[in-house]
Amino acid sequence: MEIFYHGSHSLFDSFDLSHALEGDGKVKFGYGVYVTSRYSSAAHYSGSNPLSNDHYVYTVEVPDKTEGNCIAFKQPVPSAIAESAQNRLGELIPAKVLQDAGKDFRKYLAMKLSGQKTVTLEGERAAAAFLLSIGVEMIEWPYNWKNPSLGTNRAILDDTKVKILKVDSVMLDDKKKLIVDSINPIR
């Protein structure tokens, strides 16, 4: 298991994907629990709801990343995952779609499985369920696209695989940046 962080304006005891759109209202990187390897980034995301003055950073445990359980933005779909997806769908997936696993592949699945011409929440849910059925547990992208070595973000597709270890209350400045000396453990 790996340690990551999740930022929220809500205090809760367990993750529940039925609340997925309550942060910034978007499913930009896939339907899952969004976590980051950077505490300060989680604190920033806790400020995504302008109507809330509460900010919490959850320290969480997530599954270890392996070649077979992760797809990534701007990376090709691993061949074993592509083969499993094609076998399950009963058709070949266009080569162009397989070049960007996190974006094009995920969106292709979302539209194909929902029967829609655009990506919808229903499609994102269907894509996440499909990916889980072939062993993919997460979608990954860099914390900073210009400098990927700074850390990663992930969408964990199964909310029951994210275990809360600790919760801190934090404060943010006017630019939604963590005020370091404001970290207060809640539990």
Secondary structure, DSSP 8 states (H G I E B T S, - for coil): -EEEEEEESS--SS--GGGGGGSSS--SS-SSEEEES-HHHHHHHTT--TT----EEEEEEE----TTSEEETTS---HHHHHHHHHHHTS---TTGGG-IIIIIHHHHHHHHHT-SS--HHHHHHHHHHHHHTT--EEEEESSTT-GGG-EEEEES-GGG-EEEEEEE--B-TTS-B-GGG-EE--
